[in-house]
Amino acid sequence: MKRIPMKNPLQRRTRLIKIDSAADAGMRKQRLKLSSMSVTFDQISGNVAVVRREIAVACSRAGRDPQGVRLIAVTKNQEPDVMPMLVAAGVHDFGENRLEHHEVMSEAARASGIAVRFHAMGRIQSRQLPKLARISDVLHSLCEPDHVARLARACAERTRLPVFLQVNTSGETAKAGCTIDELPMLLQTVRAQSQLEVVGLMTMAEEGVATDRIRATFAQLKMLAIEHGIPRLSMGMSQDFTIAIEEGATDIRIGTRLFAAAP
């Protein structure tokens, strides 16, 4: 086993991540297509600060408290050493939509002793449910009734898994998520499982459309949450999170905005 140091953004100490070999690490990076861009702590902390200010402004417009918005860093294309930098910048929630990369990041966090929460938010395949149940702190994309019982069984040896039900409120055929009409039955099915806790609804707005259309997608999800007594709303990404916040988002999923290099 070769031990490779993980960079600490505050340069206080070196954290170690165990990997099988340097060659294996290179193959894994190529397979996962991780970002090769060298991002610094100053860049990440600066980007986080800018996003936090935009969150505060959007909350002010909506008469909301910024503390009620959880910032989830979507790290799907990043190296593990961005995690301590994000934690040092005040971000402790990480979003993953590919299981293999999720496993890499989870292993690295555990090896380095970083206290973080992992949010699984990609399309779910049935065979992935046992692993997702083991390494996820929150699941944002449950939408298939056939997955519910198997997921609950996979959670038998852990605490209740908080889940968001993904609803397709944009109407795009290519988007995952149950329909608005399917939500009541899905909700009933999940609530019948003691190992699963419905904490919210999730949606994604269509890209490249008018602001009014994006806003309507988010507003529809909020109406559904109110109707069914569901407290949290996972909606809004780098390009539309301020609109989502104005419409009630409690969890926003930000990727590119956090890792962009200074112009």
N, C-alpha and C positions, 0 to 999 in steps of 0.2 A: 504494500500500500504506500503510495506517495502522498505526502501531506503538502497541500498548497495553501499559502496564507490568503485569507480573505481580507481585503482592504477595509480598514476602519476609517470612516470619514473624519473622525475627530482625532485620529492618530494617537489614541491613548494606549491601544494594545493591538496585537495581531490575533485575529480569530483564524482557526484552522478548519478547513473542510476536507474530509477524507474522500478521495476518489480513487478508482482502481489504478489509473495510470494517466500520464499526460496524453498519451495517444488516445485512450478511451475518452478523455475529456474533450479532445478535439473532434472525435467522431460524434460524440453526443451533441456538441455545439452545432456541428454541420447538420445533423439529423433534425435538430429542433429549430434550425435557422435563427439562432439567437442574434441579437443586435451586436454588431462589431463596433459600434460607435462608442468611443470612450467618453463617458459622461462623468462629470465631477460632482463632488458634494455641493460646491457652490452653485452649479447649474441646477441641480435637483432642488436644493433648498430655496433658491430664487424662484423656480417655477412653482413650487408648492406655495410660497408666499403670495405669488400673483394669483393663483387659483383661489387661495383662501380669501383674498381681497374681493375677488369677483363673487365668491359665495356670499360674503358679507353684504355686498351691494345688492345682489339679487334678493337676499333675505330682507333687506331694508325696504325694497320696493314692495315685497309681499307681506310686510309686517310680521316677519318671522325671526326667531332667534337662530343665528348661525350654528350654535351648539347642537341644534336639532338636525343638522345635515352631516352624515357620515361620508368622508372622502375615502373611496376605495381606489388604490393605485392598481391599474391593470398592468401586470408585469409579464405578460405572456411572451414577449420577445426579448426579455432582458436577462442579463447574467445575474447569478445569485448575489453578487457583491453590491447590487443596488439596494438590497434590503436594509443593511445597517445604515445606509445613507438616508433612506426614506424614514426609518425609525428615528434617526437623529433630527430629522426635519419635522417630526411629529405625526407621521403617518404610520399606523399600525395595522391597517387592513389592506390585504393584497387580493386582487382578483385574477383568476386563471380560467381560461376556456379550453385548454388542451391538457388532457390527463397526464401525458408523459412529462410535460414541462411542470405541471403542478407537482408531480412527484419529486422532480429535481429540486424545486424551490422549497418544498416541505422538508426534504432531507437536509438541505443546506441550513435552513432555519433551525432545525433541531440540533444539528451538529455544532452550530455556532452559538446556541443558547439565546437566540433572539426571540422575544415574546411578541408574536404577531397572530393575526387571524386570517385564515385563508377562505376566500369566497369562491366557490365553483360556479361558473356562469355560462358555460358553453352548452352546445347540444349534447344531450345525454344518450349514450348507448346502453342497452340493458346490461351488457357484460361489464361495463365500467362501474356499476352501482356499488359493489362491495368495496372497491378501492376508494371511490368518492366518499363513501360513508366513513372510511377509516381516516382519511387525511383532510377532510373539509370541516371547517367550523360552521359554515353557512352554505346553503345551496340556493342559487337564484333562478334556476331554470327548470324546475319540475313542471311538466305539462302533459305527460302521458299517463293516463290512468293505469296502464299495464305496468308501469314502473313503481307504483306506490307501494304495493305489498312487498315486493322484493327489496325495495329500499328500506322499508321498515324492518324487515328481517335482518338486513345487513347492519342495522343500527342497534341490534339487540344487546351488544356488549359495550355500548357507549351511552353517554347522556343523550337526551332528546336532541335531534338534529333540527335546528331552525331552517325553515324552507320558505322561499318565495315562489309563488305560482306564476309561471310566465303566461301572459295573456297577449294575444296578437290584437292590439287595438289600432294598428296602422292599416290593417286590411291587406297587407302585402302577402301574396301567396308564397313567396320564398322565405318568409320569416317563420321561425318556430313559434310555438305558443298555442294554447287552447283558444278557441273562439270565445266571444263574450257569452254566447248561449251555452257553451260547454262548461263554463266556470263553476256554476252552482254544484253540479254533480262531482266535478273534480275536487272542489273544496270539501264536500261531504265525505268523499272517499279518503282524503288525506286526514281530515279531522278524526276519522274513525281509528286512526293508527296512533297508539299511545307513544310510539318512539319518534314521531314526527310532530313538529310544532309549526303551524302556519303563522309566520310573522309578517308576511307582506305579499305584495304583488309586484311583478316585474314586467317591463315592456321596453321596446326599442322603437324610436321614431324613424320614419323614412328619411333617407339622406337626400340632400339636394332639392328639397321642396320648400314651399313658402312657410314662413314662420307660423302663420295661422294654422296651417295643417299640422305642423309639429306640435303646436300648443294643444290642438284638439286631441291628438293622440295621448298626450299626457293627462289632459283634463278628463278624458274618458276613464283612464285607469284610476284616477282619484275618486271619481263617482262610484266605480265598482268597489273600491276599498271601503268607502263610507257605507255603501249598501250592505256589505257583508261583514262589517265590523272588524276590518283588518287594519292594523296601525301603521305599517311601513310601506313605502313606495320606492322600489329600485328602478330609477329611470333617469336618463340624462348621461351623455358621454361628452368627450372633449368639445364637440362642435355645438352641443345644444343644452349643456347642463344648467345654464342660467335660466333658460325657459322652463326646464323641468323643475327647478327650485321654486320658481314663481307659481307653478302649478301644484306644488306640494311634495316634491321629492324629498325623501329622508336619506336615501343612499344614492350617491352618484358614482359612476364608474369612469375614471379618467386614466387614459394611457398616454397618448402622444404629447399632450400638453405638459406632462411632468418630466418627460425625458428629452424634450427638444433642446438642441444646442442654442446658445445665444446667437442672434443674427449678426 
